[in-house]
Amino acid sequence: MSAAVGAARAAALEHDEVPVGACVVSEDGTLLAVAGNRTRTDCDPTAHAEVVALREAARRVGAFRLVGTTVYSTIEPCAMCAGALVQARVRRLVYGAADVKAGAVESVFRVCDNSSLNHRIKLTPGVLEAECRELMQEFFRARRQKETMNDE
């Protein structure tokens, strides 16, 4: 999870991206991919940290199925990212803070363990939750302050 937190920090500090980070780890503990949000950087609405990390991991292993992997994400994934995790056949998702407005794992929708789907992901929420939440809160607090200063 610390790699995901580092990627979230870098995304915010270096690229002014929303600070979300994700990484993919194989069954044997090999770090396959680490990514931060890249939506603004790549001008790509699908370039969320989880999707970028899944793409990189799939290229690295040479397969679109990432069976047996664990994905770590600083924030509860959205519907798009949760769907991508299911499509990739990720074994386990570990995430930091819940996203009560758009979370598609447990908060708003339950995509990752939905009984209607043919794959379910083991869930471990709340890992480094306070640190992950604070990253988001800091980022948006600073953005609001900047907007307020620009309005004056």
C-alpha positions as CSV (number, residue, x, y, z in Angstrom):
1,M,0.0,0.0,0.0
2,S,2.9,2.3,0.6
3,A,3.8,2.2,-3.1
4,A,0.2,3.2,-4.0
5,V,0.4,6.1,-1.5
6,G,3.7,7.3,-3.0
7,A,2.1,7.2,-6.5
8,A,-0.9,9.2,-5.2
9,R,1.4,11.9,-3.7
10,A,3.5,12.1,-6.9
11,A,0.4,12.4,-9.1
12,A,-0.8,15.4,-7.0
13,L,2.6,17.1,-6.5
14,E,4.1,16.6,-9.9
15,H,1.1,16.6,-12.2
16,D,-1.8,18.3,-10.2
17,E,-3.8,15.1,-10.5
18,V,-6.3,14.0,-7.9
19,P,-4.1,12.0,-5.5
20,V,-5.1,8.4,-6.2
21,G,-2.5,5.7,-6.5
22,A,-2.7,2.0,-7.2
23,C,-0.3,-0.9,-7.6
24,V,-0.6,-4.5,-8.7
25,V,1.2,-7.3,-6.9
26,S,1.6,-10.9,-8.1
27,E,0.9,-14.0,-6.0
28,D,4.6,-14.3,-5.2
29,G,4.8,-10.7,-4.0
30,T,6.4,-9.2,-7.1
31,L,5.3,-5.6,-7.7
32,L,4.1,-5.6,-11.3
33,A,2.9,-2.0,-11.7
34,V,2.5,1.2,-9.8
35,A,0.5,4.2,-11.1
36,G,-1.1,7.4,-10.1
37,N,-4.0,9.2,-11.7
38,R,-3.2,10.4,-15.2
39,T,-6.5,11.8,-16.4
40,R,-5.4,15.4,-16.9
41,T,-1.8,14.5,-17.9
42,D,-3.0,12.1,-20.6
43,C,-6.2,14.0,-21.4
44,D,-7.9,10.6,-20.9
45,P,-11.0,10.1,-18.8
46,T,-10.1,6.4,-18.3
47,A,-6.6,7.0,-17.0
48,H,-7.5,6.4,-13.4
49,A,-4.7,5.0,-11.3
50,E,-6.2,1.5,-11.1
51,V,-6.8,1.3,-14.8
52,V,-3.3,2.5,-15.7
53,A,-1.8,0.0,-13.2
54,L,-3.8,-2.8,-14.6
55,R,-2.7,-2.0,-18.2
56,E,0.9,-1.9,-17.2
57,A,0.7,-5.1,-15.2
58,A,-1.1,-6.9,-18.1
59,R,1.7,-5.8,-20.5
60,R,4.4,-6.9,-18.1
61,V,3.0,-10.4,-17.7
62,G,1.7,-10.7,-21.3
63,A,-1.8,-11.5,-20.4
64,F,-5.1,-9.6,-19.9
65,R,-6.1,-11.8,-17.1
66,L,-4.3,-11.0,-13.8
67,V,-5.4,-14.1,-12.0
68,G,-4.0,-14.4,-8.5
69,T,-3.0,-10.7,-8.2
70,T,-3.7,-8.2,-5.5
71,V,-4.5,-4.6,-6.3
72,Y,-3.8,-1.9,-3.7
73,S,-5.6,1.4,-4.2
74,T,-5.6,4.5,-2.0
75,I,-9.3,5.1,-2.5
76,E,-12.3,2.9,-3.0
77,P,-12.5,2.4,-6.8
78,C,-15.2,3.9,-9.0
79,A,-17.5,1.9,-11.1
80,M,-15.2,1.9,-14.1
81,C,-12.2,0.8,-12.1
82,A,-14.1,-1.8,-10.1
83,G,-15.4,-3.2,-13.4
84,A,-11.9,-3.3,-14.8
85,L,-10.7,-5.2,-11.7
86,V,-13.4,-7.8,-12.3
87,Q,-12.6,-8.1,-16.0
88,A,-8.9,-8.6,-15.1
89,R,-9.9,-11.4,-12.7
90,V,-7.9,-9.8,-9.8
91,R,-8.0,-12.0,-6.8
92,R,-8.0,-9.4,-4.0
93,L,-8.5,-5.6,-3.7
94,V,-7.0,-3.7,-0.8
95,Y,-8.0,-0.1,-0.5
96,G,-7.5,2.8,1.9
97,A,-10.4,5.3,2.3
98,A,-14.0,4.8,1.2
99,D,-15.5,7.0,-1.4
100,V,-19.0,7.7,-0.1
101,K,-20.0,9.6,-3.3
102,A,-18.7,7.4,-6.1
103,G,-17.3,4.2,-4.5
104,A,-18.3,1.1,-6.5
105,V,-16.9,-1.5,-4.1
106,E,-18.9,-1.1,-1.0
107,S,-20.1,2.5,-0.6
108,V,-22.5,3.2,-3.5
109,F,-22.3,0.1,-5.7
110,R,-21.0,-3.5,-5.0
111,V,-19.3,-4.3,-8.3
112,C,-16.4,-6.4,-7.0
113,D,-18.4,-9.0,-5.1
114,N,-21.7,-8.8,-7.0
115,S,-23.3,-12.3,-7.2
116,S,-24.6,-11.5,-10.7
117,L,-21.1,-11.5,-12.1
118,N,-18.9,-14.5,-12.9
119,H,-16.0,-13.3,-10.8
120,R,-15.8,-12.0,-7.3
121,I,-12.9,-10.2,-5.6
122,K,-11.8,-10.6,-2.0
123,L,-12.0,-7.2,-0.3
124,T,-9.8,-5.6,2.4
125,P,-10.9,-2.0,3.1
126,G,-9.4,0.5,5.4
127,V,-5.7,-0.1,5.0
128,L,-3.9,3.2,5.8
129,E,-7.3,4.7,5.7
130,A,-6.5,7.9,7.6
131,E,-3.4,8.7,5.5
132,C,-5.3,8.0,2.2
133,R,-8.3,10.2,3.3
134,E,-6.0,13.0,4.4
135,L,-4.2,13.0,1.0
136,M,-7.6,13.6,-0.7
137,Q,-8.8,16.2,1.8
138,E,-5.5,18.1,1.6
139,F,-5.6,18.2,-2.2
140,F,-9.1,19.5,-2.4
141,R,-8.6,21.9,0.5
142,A,-5.7,23.4,-1.4
143,R,-7.6,23.5,-4.6
144,R,-10.6,25.4,-3.0
145,Q,-8.2,27.9,-1.4
146,K,-6.5,28.5,-4.8
147,E,-10.0,29.1,-6.4
148,T,-11.0,31.4,-3.6
149,M,-7.8,33.4,-4.1
150,N,-8.4,33.6,-7.8
151,D,-11.9,34.9,-7.3
152,E,-10.7,37.9,-5.2
